[in-house]
Amino acid sequence: MEALELLEIIASGETTKVQLKSDVNNVISIAQEMVAFTNTKGGLILIGVDDKTGNILELTFQDIQRINNLLATAAHDHVKSPIIISTETVTVNEKRVIVVTVPEGTDKPHTDKDGVVWVKNGSDKRKVISKEELSRLLQSSGNLYAEERLIQHSSLDDFDWEKFKKFYEEKYKEPADKEEISKYLSNLRIGENNKLNVAGALLFGKNLQKLTPAFFINAIWFWGNDIAETEYRSSENIIGTLDILYHRGFDFVLSKLQKVQSGQSFNSLGKSEIPEIVITELLVNALIHRDYFINDSIKLFVFENRIEIISPGKLPNSLTEEQIKKGVRRSRNNIIASLAPDLLEYRGAGSGIVRAISIYPDITLINEQEKERFIAIIKRPEVKTEPQITMSSSSNIERQLIALKTGIPHDIFVKGGFDYYDTIFHIRYPKTAFGKRISLALKDATGQSVSQTIELKDGGEVSFQFSGDIESSNLNRNFGFLQLVAQEDLNIEIWSEVMEGGFL
């Protein structure tokens, strides 16, 4: 290290990666500093510098010899597992400073001679006492993986054999024998001793509320753009195996997005404002690569101007947002990553975030190390549309004004849904709309829909019910939206009338 570089480091003061020491006399104390550095990101200990003023002190030749011997003893005898440090003496204005480089550990968690685990906490150090933090230190060194933790209260009764059988035979093209369950658990690393591990439960478990109660999706649809809003349009705790979490999470987001025509035919319901593959890749990424040492849910938030997917756990192994964008991958859940795509049945190329950003660049990635979470923010496009109209639970006729813009769909959110068998819709329109046509569709929360085209005949008012063989369809009777699409600018009124036995 050059003298100028050393002076710049000293001028910046103590940090997570730099410690200043005027002298070293206590082997136990300096060993604890080394443990803290090696359990975190490594760093530098500068000896011969006043930690209060940053002034360089005078170290004699004898001081340098004594300190180097003490450092070697500390690194070898007082750090468990031992670490290899490097030292050099840098001269600044005829005064010497010992620069000690402590590497990041490869066998975390390292401890001091008494078995205490230390980590850096800003410029200071602290003891590690929680099991979760110790587990993550083990994981970072490759000595323990969250997905391989056995669930002690699990048994083979919690294993969905039929689901596994279908998966196994489709993936490996050979029959599965129920008598060999124990062998399958061990060979695929999804369990041991007739117990499921975390990966096994998330892939093939029966009762996830019992097995992994903290690993679910907390999905919320907000009215505006403020996360502090206390009233939601809708919210859902999605519980289940990874394939259930994926499909229901995907449906939750997609059902809240606008549809755009994008040059499609008039009667088409259009494409999602955000490409579906973008939602798929980012949601799959969150489910597969989240930190399963952290007992918390994935947050799936839909706002007016964005979608946020928040995964528990910061990026692993010093990975950065920029590296992620360039395709650098370091999986913390190798078992789940290898088996889940077959269960999720998604058609992504496996390139995850890189694929999503290449298709839809308006994605921001945030790695919050202190809060230990990773956030993907998808900006929603600015769709020129009127505010959504809420129909209240009432049997009275309601009139709401909708300004339909050219080729832009309008979703009218219906609180509580409505029964499409019993609802009559009325439309009133001006003379300028005579002879025009509009397309209307009822859409449920899963994206299923039934549509109808209405001609606005002379007279200024028309009434209709949805027709066709809808009784035999798979539509959920409690719909979430009424969607309208117009070929050109129109100003109309639409209201609903519930026949006896129906509800809004």
N, C-alpha and C positions, 0 to 999 in steps of 0.2 A: 504494500500500500504506500502511495506517495504521501508526503507531508501535507500537501494542499488538500488532498481528499480527506485525510484524517481531520484536518482543521474544520472542514465543512461538516463532517459528521458530528464533531464535538459541538459546533455552533448550533446544531439542530436539537441538542439536548437528548435526554433519555427517552426512548420509545419502546415499543414492543420488541424491537430487534436490536436495541443498543442499550448497554448498561455501563455507567461510569463508576470507577472505583479509584480512590486515592491510593489504596494499598490493599493487600490481601494477606491476612494472617490466620484466618480460621478455615480449615479445610472443609468442615461440615457446612458452613455458610456458603462457600463458593460452589460446593457440590450441589446445593439446592438451587443456586442460580443456573447451573448447567442443566439440571433436570428440567427446570421450567422452560429454558430455551429449547432443549431438544424435544420436549413434548409439544411444543408449539410449532414455530416455523424456523427454529434456529436463530442465530444472531451473533452479535459482537459484544465482548466484554473488554472495555478499554481501561487498563490499569495504569495509574499514574496521573489521573485527571480528577480534579475536585468536582464532585457531583453537584455541589451547590453553586459554584461560580464558573465552572468550565475551564478554570486555569490549569495549565500543565505544570505538574510538580516535578521535583528532581528525584529520579530513581538512580541509585548507585549501581555499579556492576554487581555488588553483593546482593542488592535487592532483587535485581533481575534474575540472578541464579536461584535465589531462595524461592521467589514466586513461581518460576517455571517448574521447579521440583514439586511445589505444593499443588500446582495445577494438574500435573501428571498424576499425582497420587489421588486427587479428587476424582478425575475422570475415570480412572481405572478401578479404584477401590471403594469409592463412595457413591458411584452412580451405577445402578442396576437396571438393565444390562449395561456393561461398560460402554463408553463411547470414545471415539477418537477425535481429539481436538487438534487444532493447529495454532501455533503462536508465532508472532514475529515482533521485532522491536523496530519502531519507527522513530526517527530523530526529528524533532521540531525545534528550531532555534537552540540547538545544542542540549535540548532536554529530551529524554527518552520515554516512550510510551509503549507498553506491552499490549498488542492487539491479539485477543483470543477469539478465534472463530469456532463457534459451537454449531455443529451441523444439526439439521432436523433429524430426529430419531427414526430408525427403521424397525425398531422393536418396541413400539409404544404399548402401554405406558411405561416409561422409565421411572424409577423411584430412587429416593435417596437410600442411604444405608439402613434406615429404620423402616423402609417400606412405604414411605409417604410419597404420594404422587403430587408433583407441582406443575403448574402451567403459568404462562405469562398472563397478566391481567393489566393491559396497558403497559406502563413502564415498571410496574411492580409484579409480584408473583403471588399466587394463592394456592391453597391446597385443593385437591379434587376429592370430593367426598360422595358425590351422587353416583349411583350405579350406571345411570344413563350416560353420563359424561365419560366414565371409565370405559363403557362399552364402545363409545364412538372413538376413543383413543385406540382401542384394540382394533377396531374396524379399519382405521386409517393406516395401520401398519400391516393389514392383511392377516391378523391373528384371530379375528372374529367378525362374523357377518350377521347383521340383524335378521336376515331372512332364514338363517340356519338355526335360530334359537328354537329349541323344542318348547312346545306348549304343554306344560306338565299336566294340565287338567283335560287334555284331549285324549281321545281313544279312536279305535277303528270305526266306532259308531258315528263319529263326526266326519268320516270320509265318504264322499259321494262316489260310490263305486261305478254307478251307471254313467255318470259324467266322465269319470276317468277312463272307463272302458272305451267309450266313444272317441275320446281324445287320443288315447294310446293307439287304437287300431287304425285311425285315420292318419296319424303322424308316422307310425312305424310299420304300417302295412303288415301286421301280424296279429293273431288273436290274443286277447288278454285273458289270463286265467285268474279267477278270484282267489284261488288257493295260494297265489303267489303275491298277495298284496304287500307283505313285509318286504319281499325282494324288490318290488317296484318302488316302494318308498325309499329304500336305501340306494338303489341304483340311480334314481332320478334326483336324489338328495332333497326329497320333500318330507322326510320323516325318518325316525329311528325307533326301534323297540316298540312298535305299534302305536307310536304317538306322532302327531303331525308337528312339523315345524311351521314357522310363520309363512314361508313360501307355500307349503302344502295346504295350509288353511286358506290362504288368499286365492289359491288356484282351484282347490277341490273340496273346501270345507262345506259343511251343511248348515251350521248355525254360527254365523260370523259374529252375532251379538254376544255370544258366549265365548267364542274363541279369540277374536280380535276386536273388542268393542270400540277401540279408539280409531280404527282404520276405516273411515267412511268418508263420504263427500258431503260437505255442508254447502248446499246450493241455494243461492238467494238471488231473486230478481228485484232490483231496487227501482223506486220511482224515478229518481234523478241520477245525479253523479256523485252524491255525498255518501260515503260509507257510514257516516254517523246517523243517517236517517233511521228513525225508529219504526217506521211503518214500511212494509214491503209489499210489492205486488203479489209475490208468492215466495215460499221457501220450502225446502225439502231436505231432510237428512236421508241420503241414499246409502243403504246398507247392503252388503252382499259380497260375493266373490269379485275378483277383478273384472270379469266379463260383464257382470251385472253393473258394477260401478261405471264401467266404460259406456255401455249402451244407454243406461238411464241418464248418466251425466251428459252424454252427447245429445240425447233427445231433449233434455232440459234446456240446453243452450240454444239448439237449433229452433225450438218452438218459440223462442223469444226474439228471433231475428226477423228483419224485414225481408220480403222477397222482391227482387228486381227483375224486370222483363228481359233486359240484355238482348234485345233483338229477337226474342222468342215470339211465338204466335200469340194473338190476343187472348185466346182462351187458356193459355198456359199460366200456371201459378208462379212461374219465374224461378230464378235461382236465389240462393241465400246471399245476403249482402256480404257475408264473409265466406269464402270457399269452405265447403264442408271438410275437405282434407286438412285444412289449417286447424280446425277445432279438433279433429281426430288426432293429428300428430302431437299437438301440445297436451291434450288430455292423456293420451297414451304415455307420453314422456313423463308426466307427473305421476301416474300410477306405477310405472315400472321403476323409475329412478328416484322416487322420494326416499327419505331416511326413515326406515321402519324402527329405528331405535327411539324415535320421538313419538310419544303417544299423543298424536293430534290428527285432526282430519285435514283432508285437502279442501281448500276453499274455492268454490266456483261462483264468482260474483258477476252478474250481468247488470251493467249500468246503461244509461242512455247513450253514453259516448265511448264506452269501452267494455271489454270483458277481461276479468282478472282470474288467472289460475294460479293459486298460491300453494306451493308444495312445502311440507315440513322438511327442513334440512337445507343447509347451504350446499353449494357445489362441492363435490368430493375431491380430495387429493390436489388441492391448490388450483383446481380448474377455474378459469375466469369466463366472464360473459363473452369476451372477444374470441376466446378459444372455442367456445361452444358454437358461435356463429360460423367459425371456419371448419367445423366438423370434427373437432377433437372430442373424443368420447372416453369417459372412464366410468364404467358402471359399478355401482356399489351393490347391485342385486343381480348377480349373474344367473342364478337359477331362474328367477322370475323373468329376466330378460330373454332367456332362451326358450321358455315354455309359454309365456303369456300370449305372444302374437298369434299362436295357433288357436287359442281359446277365444281371444278377442275378435278374431275373424275380420280384422281390418286390413285394407289393401294398401297400406302405406309401404313405402320402399324401405322403411327402417331408418331413414336418414333423419327422422325426427325434426328437430328445430331448424336445421339447415333447409330441409324441404319446405317447411312452413314459411320461412322467411323468403325463400326464392319465389314462392307463389304469391305471398302477401307481405310486402316489406314493412307495413305499419305495425310492427311488433317490437315491444321494448322488453328487454330482459334485465332483471335486477337480482343480484345475489346479495342478500342481506345477511352478512356474517354474524353480526351481533344478535339479531333476532332469530338466526338459524332458520332461514326460509328462502325459497327461490320463487320469484314472481315472474310470470309471463303476462304482459299486458297487450291485448289486441285492440287497437283503435278501431272503432266502428266508423264506417264512412258516413259522411254527411248526406243523409237522405232528405230531400225537400218534401216534407210531409207535415200534415197538421198533427197536433197532439192527439194521442189515442183517447178514445172516448169510453168511459166506463158505464156499462149498463147496470143499474142497481137491481137488487132482488125485489121486484114489484110486478104485480099483474096489470098495472096501469099502462096506458099507451105513453111512450116516451118519444119525444122529438129531439134529434140532435143534428146539427148542421155539419156536413162534411164537405170540404173543398177538395175535389178529386183532381189531381194533377196528371198531366199526360203520362200514361204508361207507368205510373207509380202506384204500387199496391198500398192499401191502407189496412192495417190490422186494428180492429176494434176489440179491445180486451174485455172479456165478459167475466165478471167476478162470480164464481160459483157455477159458471157454465149455464147452458140452457138446453131444453129438450127440443131437438129439431123436428120431432113428430108433431108438436103442438104449437109451434111458433109461426105466426104470420108476419111477414115483413112488408112494410109499406114504404114506397119511395115517392117523393114529390119533387118535381123538377120544372125549370122554366122552359119557355118556348124554344129557346136556343138549343135545348137538349132533345127536342122532338126528333125521332128517327135514329137517335144514337143508341149504342148498346154498351152495357157494362157487364162485367163478369163478377160474380160473387161466389165465394167458397167458404164453407164451414170447415174449420181445421181443428183437430183435437191436439192434445199435448204431445202426442207421438209423431205428429206430422201427417197422419191420415187425414184425408179430406174428401169432401163431396162438393162439386161446383155446379153452377148454373149460369147461363147467359140470359140477361134480361134486355128486351128491346123497350126503349122509352117511347111509347106510342103517343100520338096526339091526345091531349087531354090533361097532361101535367101530373098524373098520379097513376101508380100501378101497385097492385098488391100481389104477393106470391108466397108459395111455400116451396121448400126444396122437394123436387120430385125425383122419380127414378127408383130403382130397386135398392133403396138405402137400408131397408129393414134387414136385408141379408148381408150387409157389409160389416166390416170389422171396426167400424167407427165407434169411438167412445161417446155415449150419449151426452156426457158433460163436456161440451166443447170449450176450448179456450179462446177462439178467435172467430170473428166474421171478417173475411178479407174481401176488399173491393178493388177492382182494377178498371180504369177507364181509358179509352183510346185517346182522349183529348181532354182539355180543361172543361170541367163541368162543375156546377154548383147545385147540389141536391140536398134534400133532407131525407133521412132514413130513420124509421122508428119501428118498433116491434110491438106486436099484440099477442099476448099469450092466451090460447084457448083454454077452456076449462080442463084442468088436470095438468097443464104445463106449468113451468116456472121460469123465472129469469134469475 
